[in-house]
Amino acid sequence: MGPGELVRFADIDGDKLADYAIVYGGGAVAWWRNTGNLNKKSGSRNFEEKRVMFDGAGNLGANVRLADLDADGRADYLILYSSGGVRAWLNKPDGMVEMGAIAPGISGVSGDKIRLQDYDGER
């Protein structure tokens, strides 16, 4: 993974602002909360101190996806396996809740062909 591939922007805290996240090689995710305020001197966004979203559970960082599965406005933690299977943890205010395997994969379709998308427009 190159340095740019580690960076993600996702609303982790549910405040409708994209937070800055780093996905490490072992799957851990650290993030900095977007305050919504501009730095008057530089014109850039202000981000609060580093926090840990998830410890990675020994998964490869390249397989980590951040997506809101339960429409609560918070990005959840997903592992997309090479077989196309998906395992998920919901991001709740009091911590991560393991969902386990949520998709078995599709026979003959590798994980690099799988995309996560909201098709019903509920959110």
NUBA-709684 format. One record per atom (N, C-alpha, C, O): residue number from 1; atom name; x, y, z. Coordinates in nm, 4 decimals. Example, Ala and Ser with C-alpha at 12.3 -4.5 7.8 and 13.67 -1.06 7.14 Angstrom:
% residues 2
NODE,pos,site,u,v,w
NODE,1,N,1.3190,-0.5690,0.7800
NODE,1,CA,1.2300,-0.4500,0.7800
NODE,1,C,1.3200,-0.3300,0.7800
NODE,1,O,1.4236,-0.3319,0.8465
NODE,2,N,1.2850,-0.2250,0.7080
NODE,2,CA,1.3670,-0.1060,0.7140
NODE,2,C,1.2900,0.0030,0.7870
NODE,2,O,1.3409,0.1138,0.8039
//
This chain:
% residues 123
NODE,pos,site,u,v,w
NODE,1,N,0.0839,-0.1189,0.0000
NODE,1,CA,0.0000,0.0000,0.0000
NODE,1,C,0.0878,0.1244,0.0000
NODE,1,O,0.1759,0.1387,0.0847
NODE,2,N,0.0640,0.2136,-0.0941
NODE,2,CA,0.1341,0.3413,-0.0949
NODE,2,C,0.0714,0.4360,0.0062
NODE,2,O,-0.0394,0.4113,0.0536
NODE,3,N,0.1412,0.5447,0.0399
NODE,3,CA,0.0918,0.6370,0.1424
NODE,3,C,-0.0480,0.6916,0.1149
NODE,3,O,-0.1286,0.7024,0.2074
NODE,4,N,-0.0787,0.7262,-0.0105
NODE,4,CA,-0.2107,0.7794,-0.0439
NODE,4,C,-0.3229,0.6787,-0.0262
NODE,4,O,-0.4378,0.7162,-0.0027
NODE,5,N,-0.2897,0.5515,-0.0375
NODE,5,CA,-0.3912,0.4477,-0.0225
NODE,5,C,-0.4323,0.4273,0.1225
NODE,5,O,-0.5318,0.3603,0.1498
NODE,6,N,-0.3572,0.4840,0.2150
NODE,6,CA,-0.3894,0.4728,0.3566
NODE,6,C,-0.4969,0.5716,0.3991
NODE,6,O,-0.5639,0.5503,0.5001
NODE,7,N,-0.5142,0.6791,0.3236
NODE,7,CA,-0.6036,0.7879,0.3628
NODE,7,C,-0.7475,0.7600,0.3205
NODE,7,O,-0.7741,0.7143,0.2093
NODE,8,N,-0.8391,0.7886,0.4121
NODE,8,CA,-0.9825,0.7798,0.3827
NODE,8,C,-1.0493,0.9054,0.4387
NODE,8,O,-1.0052,0.9601,0.5398
NODE,9,N,-1.1541,0.9499,0.3735
NODE,9,CA,-1.2401,1.0545,0.4270
NODE,9,C,-1.3786,0.9932,0.4411
NODE,9,O,-1.4381,0.9486,0.3430
NODE,10,N,-1.4290,0.9913,0.5636
NODE,10,CA,-1.5601,0.9316,0.5921
NODE,10,C,-1.6156,0.9979,0.7166
NODE,10,O,-1.5397,1.0418,0.8030
NODE,11,N,-1.7464,1.0056,0.7262
NODE,11,CA,-1.8094,1.0623,0.8458
NODE,11,C,-1.8128,0.9550,0.9537
NODE,11,O,-1.9028,0.8711,0.9552
NODE,12,N,-1.7171,0.9572,1.0420
NODE,12,CA,-1.7039,0.8537,1.1438
NODE,12,C,-1.7910,0.8824,1.2654
NODE,12,O,-1.8378,0.7893,1.3310
NODE,13,N,-1.8134,1.0097,1.2963
NODE,13,CA,-1.8899,1.0439,1.4164
NODE,13,C,-2.0351,1.0837,1.3900
NODE,13,O,-2.1075,1.1162,1.4841
NODE,14,N,-2.0787,1.0820,1.2656
NODE,14,CA,-2.2193,1.1070,1.2342
NODE,14,C,-2.2617,1.2526,1.2376
NODE,14,O,-2.3802,1.2815,1.2542
NODE,15,N,-2.1669,1.3463,1.2220
NODE,15,CA,-2.2025,1.4886,1.2260
NODE,15,C,-2.2168,1.5504,1.0872
NODE,15,O,-2.2266,1.6725,1.0747
NODE,16,N,-2.2181,1.4675,0.9831
NODE,16,CA,-2.2339,1.5070,0.8433
NODE,16,C,-2.1127,1.5796,0.7860
NODE,16,O,-2.1227,1.6468,0.6833
NODE,17,N,-1.9972,1.5658,0.8532
NODE,17,CA,-1.8721,1.6205,0.8024
NODE,17,C,-1.7737,1.5056,0.7807
NODE,17,O,-1.7634,1.4158,0.8642
NODE,18,N,-1.7015,1.5086,0.6690
NODE,18,CA,-1.6043,1.4037,0.6403
NODE,18,C,-1.4836,1.4184,0.7322
NODE,18,O,-1.4177,1.5224,0.7338
NODE,19,N,-1.4557,1.3139,0.8081
NODE,19,CA,-1.3406,1.3101,0.8976
NODE,19,C,-1.2224,1.2503,0.8219
NODE,19,O,-1.2402,1.1826,0.7206
NODE,20,N,-1.1023,1.2756,0.8717
NODE,20,CA,-0.9784,1.2284,0.8100
NODE,20,C,-0.9364,1.1001,0.8802
NODE,20,O,-0.9215,1.0985,1.0024
NODE,21,N,-0.9173,0.9930,0.8045
NODE,21,CA,-0.8819,0.8639,0.8632
NODE,21,C,-0.7602,0.8051,0.7931
NODE,21,O,-0.7371,0.8277,0.6743
NODE,22,N,-0.6833,0.7292,0.8701
NODE,22,CA,-0.5695,0.6539,0.8174
NODE,22,C,-0.5957,0.5061,0.8462
NODE,22,O,-0.6245,0.4687,0.9599
NODE,23,N,-0.5856,0.4229,0.7431
NODE,23,CA,-0.5984,0.2783,0.7590
NODE,23,C,-0.4562,0.2221,0.7543
NODE,23,O,-0.3873,0.2347,0.6531
NODE,24,N,-0.4136,0.1613,0.8622
NODE,24,CA,-0.2783,0.1066,0.8716
NODE,24,C,-0.2714,-0.0332,0.8103
NODE,24,O,-0.3745,-0.0972,0.7894
NODE,25,N,-0.1514,-0.0800,0.7819
NODE,25,CA,-0.1295,-0.2093,0.7166
NODE,25,C,-0.1944,-0.3259,0.7864
NODE,25,O,-0.2363,-0.4211,0.7205
NODE,26,N,-0.2042,-0.3216,0.9193
NODE,26,CA,-0.2670,-0.4293,0.9960
NODE,26,C,-0.4161,-0.4113,1.0138
NODE,26,O,-0.4790,-0.4861,1.0886
NODE,27,N,-0.4749,-0.3112,0.9448
NODE,27,CA,-0.6192,-0.2916,0.9480
NODE,27,C,-0.6695,-0.1939,1.0531
NODE,27,O,-0.7882,-0.1615,1.0548
NODE,28,N,-0.5817,-0.1462,1.1407
NODE,28,CA,-0.6251,-0.0484,1.2406
NODE,28,C,-0.6624,0.0829,1.1711
NODE,28,O,-0.6052,0.1184,1.0681
NODE,29,N,-0.7588,0.1539,1.2290
NODE,29,CA,-0.8014,0.2822,1.1747
NODE,29,C,-0.7907,0.3885,1.2835
NODE,29,O,-0.8499,0.3762,1.3907
NODE,30,N,-0.7142,0.4925,1.2539
NODE,30,CA,-0.7071,0.6104,1.3396
NODE,30,C,-0.7747,0.7243,1.2639
NODE,30,O,-0.7720,0.7278,1.1408
NODE,31,N,-0.8350,0.8169,1.3371
NODE,31,CA,-0.9045,0.9257,1.2689
NODE,31,C,-0.8947,1.0561,1.3461
NODE,31,O,-0.8702,1.0595,1.4667
NODE,32,N,-0.9149,1.1626,1.2709
NODE,32,CA,-0.9136,1.2969,1.3248
NODE,32,C,-1.0481,1.3599,1.2901
NODE,32,O,-1.0864,1.3629,1.1732
NODE,33,N,-1.1193,1.4095,1.3891
NODE,33,CA,-1.2546,1.4646,1.3709
NODE,33,C,-1.2495,1.6002,1.3009
NODE,33,O,-1.1739,1.6892,1.3400
NODE,34,N,-1.3311,1.6140,1.1972
NODE,34,CA,-1.3474,1.7392,1.1254
NODE,34,C,-1.4360,1.8299,1.2105
NODE,34,O,-1.5524,1.7980,1.2348
NODE,35,N,-1.3815,1.9421,1.2556
NODE,35,CA,-1.4590,2.0328,1.3415
NODE,35,C,-1.5553,2.1197,1.2627
NODE,35,O,-1.6461,2.1797,1.3202
NODE,36,N,-1.5363,2.1272,1.1311
NODE,36,CA,-1.6193,2.2143,1.0494
NODE,36,C,-1.5697,2.3579,1.0476
NODE,36,O,-1.6223,2.4409,0.9735
NODE,37,N,-1.4690,2.3879,1.1283
NODE,37,CA,-1.4141,2.5228,1.1355
NODE,37,C,-1.2947,2.5371,1.0420
NODE,37,O,-1.2179,2.4430,1.0221
NODE,38,N,-1.2808,2.6546,0.9860
NODE,38,CA,-1.1655,2.6837,0.9021
NODE,38,C,-1.0560,2.7487,0.9848
NODE,38,O,-1.0834,2.8297,1.0734
NODE,39,N,-0.9331,2.7131,0.9557
NODE,39,CA,-0.8186,2.7788,1.0151
NODE,39,C,-0.8024,2.9125,0.9424
NODE,39,O,-0.7708,2.9150,0.8234
NODE,40,N,-0.8236,3.0216,1.0124
NODE,40,CA,-0.8231,3.1538,0.9491
NODE,40,C,-0.6882,3.1882,0.8859
NODE,40,O,-0.6818,3.2605,0.7865
NODE,41,N,-0.5829,3.1364,0.9435
NODE,41,CA,-0.4490,3.1666,0.8926
NODE,41,C,-0.4199,3.0926,0.7617
NODE,41,O,-0.3707,3.1523,0.6659
NODE,42,N,-0.4505,2.9622,0.7581
NODE,42,CA,-0.4161,2.8813,0.6401
NODE,42,C,-0.5337,2.8590,0.5455
NODE,42,O,-0.5131,2.8239,0.4293
NODE,43,N,-0.6560,2.8788,0.5931
NODE,43,CA,-0.7744,2.8537,0.5110
NODE,43,C,-0.8130,2.7072,0.5048
NODE,43,O,-0.9060,2.6710,0.4327
NODE,44,N,-0.7426,2.6212,0.5799
NODE,44,CA,-0.7722,2.4776,0.5791
NODE,44,C,-0.8677,2.4418,0.6934
NODE,44,O,-0.8893,2.5211,0.7851
NODE,45,N,-0.9230,2.3238,0.6863
NODE,45,CA,-1.0116,2.2737,0.7921
NODE,45,C,-0.9324,2.2427,0.9174
NODE,45,O,-0.8156,2.2042,0.9102
NODE,46,N,-0.9954,2.2593,1.0314
NODE,46,CA,-0.9358,2.2186,1.1579
NODE,46,C,-0.9828,2.0782,1.1911
NODE,46,O,-1.1017,2.0482,1.1808
NODE,47,N,-0.8910,1.9930,1.2304
NODE,47,CA,-0.9225,1.8573,1.2718
NODE,47,C,-0.8773,1.8398,1.4161
NODE,47,O,-0.7687,1.8840,1.4538
NODE,48,N,-0.9611,1.7753,1.4967
NODE,48,CA,-0.9258,1.7500,1.6362
NODE,48,C,-0.8267,1.6352,1.6468
NODE,48,O,-0.7911,1.5723,1.5472
NODE,49,N,-0.7830,1.6092,1.7696
NODE,49,CA,-0.6798,1.5103,1.7980
NODE,49,C,-0.7134,1.3697,1.7455
NODE,49,O,-0.8292,1.3345,1.7230
NODE,50,N,-0.6085,1.2937,1.7277
NODE,50,CA,-0.6180,1.1566,1.6793
NODE,50,C,-0.6985,1.0698,1.7759
NODE,50,O,-0.6848,1.0800,1.8978
NODE,51,N,-0.7822,0.9846,1.7184
NODE,51,CA,-0.8597,0.8857,1.7934
NODE,51,C,-0.8465,0.7518,1.7217
NODE,51,O,-0.8113,0.7476,1.6038
NODE,52,N,-0.8739,0.6448,1.7909
NODE,52,CA,-0.8705,0.5126,1.7287
NODE,52,C,-1.0140,0.4672,1.7058
NODE,52,O,-1.0948,0.4650,1.7987
NODE,53,N,-1.0453,0.4309,1.5816
NODE,53,CA,-1.1784,0.3791,1.5491
NODE,53,C,-1.1835,0.2300,1.5761
NODE,53,O,-1.2782,0.1794,1.6364
NODE,54,N,-1.0780,0.1591,1.5297
NODE,54,CA,-1.0771,0.0137,1.5386
NODE,54,C,-0.9331,-0.0345,1.5381
NODE,54,O,-0.8477,0.0248,1.4723
NODE,55,N,-0.9057,-0.1419,1.6113
NODE,55,CA,-0.7682,-0.1919,1.6230
NODE,55,C,-0.7249,-0.2803,1.5068
NODE,55,O,-0.6078,-0.3172,1.4991
NODE,56,N,-0.8138,-0.3144,1.4183
NODE,56,CA,-0.7787,-0.3879,1.2980
NODE,56,C,-0.8025,-0.5364,1.3017
NODE,56,O,-0.8209,-0.5980,1.1967
NODE,57,N,-0.8029,-0.5959,1.4183
NODE,57,CA,-0.8294,-0.7394,1.4334
NODE,57,C,-0.7413,-0.8251,1.3433
NODE,57,O,-0.7812,-0.9344,1.3033
NODE,58,N,-0.6207,-0.7757,1.3107
NODE,58,CA,-0.5267,-0.8536,1.2306
NODE,58,C,-0.5611,-0.8632,1.0838
NODE,58,O,-0.5095,-0.9514,1.0151
NODE,59,N,-0.6457,-0.7763,1.0333
NODE,59,CA,-0.6834,-0.7782,0.8925
NODE,59,C,-0.5901,-0.6901,0.8112
NODE,59,O,-0.5311,-0.5961,0.8645
NODE,60,N,-0.5764,-0.7193,0.6846
NODE,60,CA,-0.4937,-0.6375,0.5975
NODE,60,C,-0.5616,-0.5038,0.5731
NODE,60,O,-0.6807,-0.4983,0.5424
NODE,61,N,-0.4852,-0.3958,0.5869
NODE,61,CA,-0.5405,-0.2628,0.5652
NODE,61,C,-0.5976,-0.2439,0.4261
NODE,61,O,-0.6940,-0.1694,0.4085
NODE,62,N,-0.5394,-0.3104,0.3267
NODE,62,CA,-0.5889,-0.2986,0.1890
NODE,62,C,-0.7307,-0.3530,0.1748
NODE,62,O,-0.8008,-0.3192,0.0795
NODE,63,N,-0.7732,-0.4373,0.2689
NODE,63,CA,-0.9075,-0.4963,0.2620
NODE,63,C,-1.0127,-0.4169,0.3390
NODE,63,O,-1.1309,-0.4512,0.3352
NODE,64,N,-0.9709,-0.3114,0.4087
NODE,64,CA,-1.0626,-0.2341,0.4927
NODE,64,C,-1.1435,-0.1364,0.4077
NODE,64,O,-1.0900,-0.0685,0.3200
NODE,65,N,-1.2721,-0.1312,0.4356
NODE,65,CA,-1.3620,-0.0328,0.3752
NODE,65,C,-1.4361,0.0363,0.4884
NODE,65,O,-1.4643,-0.0246,0.5916
NODE,66,N,-1.4676,0.1638,0.4685
NODE,66,CA,-1.5488,0.2395,0.5630
NODE,66,C,-1.6766,0.2792,0.4899
NODE,66,O,-1.6721,0.3525,0.3910
NODE,67,N,-1.7898,0.2309,0.5386
NODE,67,CA,-1.9188,0.2581,0.4755
NODE,67,C,-2.0279,0.2508,0.5816
NODE,67,O,-2.0175,0.1731,0.6765
NODE,68,N,-2.1311,0.3306,0.5659
NODE,68,CA,-2.2412,0.3330,0.6618
NODE,68,C,-2.3435,0.2252,0.6258
NODE,68,O,-2.4246,0.2431,0.5350
NODE,69,N,-2.3386,0.1136,0.6979
NODE,69,CA,-2.4286,0.0012,0.6694
NODE,69,C,-2.5683,0.0188,0.7269
NODE,69,O,-2.6656,-0.0280,0.6678
NODE,70,N,-2.5797,0.0851,0.8403
NODE,70,CA,-2.7082,0.0903,0.9107
NODE,70,C,-2.7764,0.2266,0.9051
NODE,70,O,-2.8689,0.2525,0.9821
NODE,71,N,-2.7322,0.3133,0.8154
NODE,71,CA,-2.7933,0.4443,0.7905
NODE,71,C,-2.8054,0.5315,0.9151
NODE,71,O,-2.9016,0.6070,0.9299
NODE,72,N,-2.7067,0.5206,1.0052
NODE,72,CA,-2.7086,0.6070,1.1235
NODE,72,C,-2.6169,0.7276,1.1072
NODE,72,O,-2.6007,0.8061,1.2007
NODE,73,N,-2.5565,0.7431,0.9888
NODE,73,CA,-2.4695,0.8559,0.9613
NODE,73,C,-2.3243,0.8332,0.9993
NODE,73,O,-2.2402,0.9197,0.9751
NODE,74,N,-2.2930,0.7176,1.0588
NODE,74,CA,-2.1556,0.6861,1.1006
NODE,74,C,-2.0972,0.5784,1.0097
NODE,74,O,-2.1616,0.4770,0.9829
NODE,75,N,-1.9740,0.6013,0.9625
NODE,75,CA,-1.9076,0.5015,0.8795
NODE,75,C,-1.8768,0.3783,0.9637
NODE,75,O,-1.8212,0.3895,1.0729
NODE,76,N,-1.9126,0.2625,0.9135
NODE,76,CA,-1.8863,0.1359,0.9794
NODE,76,C,-1.7593,0.0740,0.9205
NODE,76,O,-1.7123,0.1162,0.8148
NODE,77,N,-1.7049,-0.0254,0.9887
NODE,77,CA,-1.5786,-0.0893,0.9513
NODE,77,C,-1.6088,-0.2219,0.8831
NODE,77,O,-1.6766,-0.3075,0.9399
NODE,78,N,-1.5584,-0.2389,0.7608
NODE,78,CA,-1.5817,-0.3610,0.6849
NODE,78,C,-1.4500,-0.4190,0.6362
NODE,78,O,-1.3562,-0.3460,0.6042
NODE,79,N,-1.4446,-0.5511,0.6313
NODE,79,CA,-1.3326,-0.6222,0.5708
NODE,79,C,-1.3870,-0.6910,0.4462
NODE,79,O,-1.4807,-0.7704,0.4539
NODE,80,N,-1.3277,-0.6599,0.3321
NODE,80,CA,-1.3653,-0.7212,0.2053
NODE,80,C,-1.2575,-0.8224,0.1700
NODE,80,O,-1.1445,-0.7848,0.1387
NODE,81,N,-1.2916,-0.9495,0.1748
NODE,81,CA,-1.1955,-1.0566,0.1491
NODE,81,C,-1.1773,-1.0817,-0.0005
NODE,81,O,-1.2616,-1.0427,-0.0812
NODE,82,N,-1.0668,-1.1469,-0.0367
NODE,82,CA,-1.0374,-1.1735,-0.1778
NODE,82,C,-1.1448,-1.2597,-0.2440
NODE,82,O,-1.1600,-1.2566,-0.3661
NODE,83,N,-1.2193,-1.3364,-0.1642
NODE,83,CA,-1.3281,-1.4195,-0.2166
NODE,83,C,-1.4553,-1.3383,-0.2415
NODE,83,O,-1.5519,-1.3902,-0.2974
NODE,84,N,-1.4559,-1.2101,-0.1999
NODE,84,CA,-1.5748,-1.1261,-0.2140
NODE,84,C,-1.6617,-1.1247,-0.0898
NODE,84,O,-1.7584,-1.0489,-0.0825
NODE,85,N,-1.6287,-1.2073,0.0073
NODE,85,CA,-1.7035,-1.2069,0.1324
NODE,85,C,-1.6775,-1.0792,0.2111
NODE,85,O,-1.5726,-1.0165,0.1964
NODE,86,N,-1.7734,-1.0411,0.2946
NODE,86,CA,-1.7601,-0.9190,0.3741
NODE,86,C,-1.7939,-0.9492,0.5196
NODE,86,O,-1.8932,-1.0156,0.5493
NODE,87,N,-1.7097,-0.8995,0.6095
NODE,87,CA,-1.7318,-0.9065,0.7541
NODE,87,C,-1.7430,-0.7623,0.8027
NODE,87,O,-1.6714,-0.6754,0.7528
NODE,88,N,-1.8313,-0.7348,0.8989
NODE,88,CA,-1.8562,-0.5966,0.9381
NODE,88,C,-1.8650,-0.5765,1.0884
NODE,88,O,-1.9006,-0.6670,1.1639
NODE,89,N,-1.8316,-0.4556,1.1291
NODE,89,CA,-1.8490,-0.4063,1.2653
NODE,89,C,-1.9231,-0.2736,1.2528
NODE,89,O,-1.8819,-0.1866,1.1762
NODE,90,N,-2.0321,-0.2576,1.3275
NODE,90,CA,-2.1056,-0.1308,1.3262
NODE,90,C,-2.0394,-0.0325,1.4211
NODE,90,O,-1.9976,-0.0687,1.5311
NODE,91,N,-2.0306,0.0907,1.3776
NODE,91,CA,-1.9710,0.1993,1.4550
NODE,91,C,-2.0825,0.2660,1.5360
NODE,91,O,-2.1615,0.3431,1.4814
NODE,92,N,-2.0887,0.2370,1.6632
NODE,92,CA,-2.1917,0.2926,1.7520
NODE,92,C,-2.1275,0.3910,1.8493
NODE,92,O,-2.0072,0.3823,1.8741
NODE,93,N,-2.2046,0.4846,1.9052
NODE,93,CA,-2.1478,0.5843,1.9962
NODE,93,C,-2.0697,0.5246,2.1137
NODE,93,O,-1.9746,0.5857,2.1623
NODE,94,N,-2.1095,0.4061,2.1592
NODE,94,CA,-2.0408,0.3453,2.2740
NODE,94,C,-1.9394,0.2383,2.2332
NODE,94,O,-1.8904,0.1652,2.3193
NODE,95,N,-1.9068,0.2273,2.1039
NODE,95,CA,-1.8051,0.1330,2.0585
NODE,95,C,-1.8483,0.0519,1.9381
NODE,95,O,-1.9607,0.0644,1.8894
NODE,96,N,-1.7576,-0.0310,1.8916
NODE,96,CA,-1.7824,-0.1130,1.7737
NODE,96,C,-1.8620,-0.2381,1.8109
NODE,96,O,-1.8365,-0.3006,1.9138
NODE,97,N,-1.9586,-0.2738,1.7258
NODE,97,CA,-2.0425,-0.3912,1.7467
NODE,97,C,-2.0190,-0.4874,1.6308
NODE,97,O,-2.0475,-0.4550,1.5155
NODE,98,N,-1.9670,-0.6052,1.6619
NODE,98,CA,-1.9366,-0.7023,1.5567
NODE,98,C,-2.0639,-0.7611,1.4978
NODE,98,O,-2.1501,-0.8103,1.5707
NODE,99,N,-2.0753,-0.7557,1.3656
NODE,99,CA,-2.1882,-0.8138,1.2929
NODE,99,C,-2.1535,-0.9516,1.2387
NODE,99,O,-2.2425,-1.0318,1.2102
NODE,100,N,-2.0241,-0.9792,1.2243
NODE,100,CA,-1.9814,-1.1049,1.1645
NODE,100,C,-1.9876,-1.0964,1.0131
NODE,100,O,-1.9841,-0.9874,0.9561
NODE,101,N,-1.9968,-1.2115,0.9483
NODE,101,CA,-2.0031,-1.2171,0.8023
NODE,101,C,-2.1396,-1.1667,0.7564
NODE,101,O,-2.2427,-1.2187,0.7991
NODE,102,N,-2.1406,-1.0660,0.6698
NODE,102,CA,-2.2677,-1.0114,0.6206
NODE,102,C,-2.2912,-1.0438,0.4739
NODE,102,O,-2.4017,-1.0253,0.4229
NODE,103,N,-2.1864,-1.0926,0.4051
NODE,103,CA,-2.1997,-1.1342,0.2655
NODE,103,C,-2.1007,-1.2471,0.2409
NODE,103,O,-1.9838,-1.2360,0.2778
NODE,104,N,-2.1466,-1.3567,0.1787
NODE,104,CA,-2.0597,-1.4723,0.1593
NODE,104,C,-1.9653,-1.4600,0.0407
NODE,104,O,-1.8707,-1.5380,0.0295
NODE,105,N,-1.9886,-1.3641,-0.0480
NODE,105,CA,-1.9125,-1.3565,-0.1723
NODE,105,C,-1.9908,-1.4249,-0.2829
NODE,105,O,-2.0931,-1.4887,-0.2581
NODE,106,N,-1.9420,-1.4109,-0.4038
NODE,106,CA,-2.0089,-1.4677,-0.5209
NODE,106,C,-1.9102,-1.5605,-0.5893
NODE,106,O,-1.7986,-1.5198,-0.6214
NODE,107,N,-1.9495,-1.6826,-0.6115
NODE,107,CA,-1.8614,-1.7820,-0.6714
NODE,107,C,-1.8022,-1.7311,-0.8026
NODE,107,O,-1.8746,-1.6897,-0.8932
NODE,108,N,-1.6705,-1.7351,-0.8110
NODE,108,CA,-1.6011,-1.6947,-0.9326
NODE,108,C,-1.5744,-1.5450,-0.9432
NODE,108,O,-1.5147,-1.5004,-1.0411
NODE,109,N,-1.6176,-1.4660,-0.8438
NODE,109,CA,-1.5956,-1.3211,-0.8476
NODE,109,C,-1.5015,-1.2839,-0.7342
NODE,109,O,-1.5323,-1.3063,-0.6171
NODE,110,N,-1.3869,-1.2270,-0.7692
NODE,110,CA,-1.2886,-1.1905,-0.6663
NODE,110,C,-1.3283,-1.0600,-0.5974
NODE,110,O,-1.4051,-0.9800,-0.6509
NODE,111,N,-1.2741,-1.0412,-0.4783
NODE,111,CA,-1.3058,-0.9245,-0.3974
NODE,111,C,-1.2727,-0.7921,-0.4637
NODE,111,O,-1.3366,-0.6909,-0.4347
NODE,112,N,-1.1731,-0.7910,-0.5531
NODE,112,CA,-1.1372,-0.6645,-0.6181
NODE,112,C,-1.2429,-0.6179,-0.7178
NODE,112,O,-1.2351,-0.5060,-0.7684
NODE,113,N,-1.3405,-0.7019,-0.7460
NODE,113,CA,-1.4508,-0.6658,-0.8356
NODE,113,C,-1.5740,-0.6170,-0.7589
NODE,113,O,-1.6693,-0.5684,-0.8198
NODE,114,N,-1.5729,-0.6295,-0.6270
NODE,114,CA,-1.6887,-0.5945,-0.5439
NODE,114,C,-1.6860,-0.4456,-0.5106
NODE,114,O,-1.5817,-0.3914,-0.4744
NODE,115,N,-1.8013,-0.3801,-0.5229
NODE,115,CA,-1.8177,-0.2394,-0.4866
NODE,115,C,-1.9341,-0.2278,-0.3879
NODE,115,O,-2.0336,-0.2996,-0.3984
NODE,116,N,-1.9198,-0.1373,-0.2933
NODE,116,CA,-2.0247,-0.1123,-0.1952
NODE,116,C,-2.0966,0.0161,-0.2350
NODE,116,O,-2.0330,0.1196,-0.2547
NODE,117,N,-2.2286,0.0093,-0.2468
NODE,117,CA,-2.3049,0.1244,-0.2953
NODE,117,C,-2.4444,0.1227,-0.2368
NODE,117,O,-2.5000,0.0152,-0.2142
NODE,118,N,-2.5028,0.2396,-0.2116
NODE,118,CA,-2.6410,0.2514,-0.1654
NODE,118,C,-2.7311,0.2579,-0.2892
NODE,118,O,-2.7408,0.3615,-0.3549
NODE,119,N,-2.7959,0.1465,-0.3194
NODE,119,CA,-2.8796,0.1406,-0.4393
NODE,119,C,-3.0240,0.1798,-0.4152
NODE,119,O,-3.0942,0.2152,-0.5100
NODE,120,N,-3.0704,0.1747,-0.2914
NODE,120,CA,-3.2120,0.2061,-0.2690
NODE,120,C,-3.2356,0.3512,-0.2274
NODE,120,O,-3.3507,0.3925,-0.2132
NODE,121,N,-3.1299,0.4290,-0.2076
NODE,121,CA,-3.1413,0.5704,-0.1794
NODE,121,C,-3.2054,0.6068,-0.0475
NODE,121,O,-3.2547,0.7185,-0.0318
NODE,122,N,-3.2059,0.5147,0.0481
NODE,122,CA,-3.2676,0.5438,0.1764
NODE,122,C,-3.1911,0.6479,0.2559
NODE,122,O,-3.2468,0.7094,0.3469
NODE,123,N,-3.0694,0.6677,0.2245
NODE,123,CA,-2.9861,0.7638,0.2989
NODE,123,C,-2.9253,0.8632,0.2067
NODE,123,O,-2.8522,0.9518,0.2510
//
